[in-house]
Amino acid sequence: GAAPPETEHPGVLSFSGVSRPGHESSASRTRPQVESVMKKILMFHMDLDRARQIRKVCDQIGAEAVEISRSDYCQELGYLAGIIGFEKKKEIYMGPELAGEMLVLSGLDDRGIDAFLAAWKEQGLQPVSLKAVLTPNNIRWTPPALFAELQREHVQMH
């Protein structure tokens, strides 16, 4: 199995094998230090208009908006977020589309999440009811598993 994730900062995931300050290779010393985890917003089951609006929000906060296609729903969230140490599974998802929109925020700390939500409000966008932050608990889940869990939580809260 893979090594357990190590957390350096609350809300920011970094994994063994990812360069960290003080562990630079000679190549990374020539470039400015990049965060060990890229800021990404994974979008599931979004229409074109909605995806374009979310891209605008992502540009504002320096995050990458990634549209996940249904055929990739059997992949683990860690792989879809581009986290080192996750490999692409060979199978293709043949199940149903998610029953609604879902967003997964990856590589954002609390400040980054606040900035994302503020930019979202500023753009006047309708809320996405099912959203989650990528954590050590859900990083190995597939999108349909996370969607089902978020739906359960959403129903309990409303």
Order of alpha helices (4+ residues) and beta strands (2+ residues): beta-beta-alpha-beta-alpha-beta-alpha-beta-alpha-beta-alpha
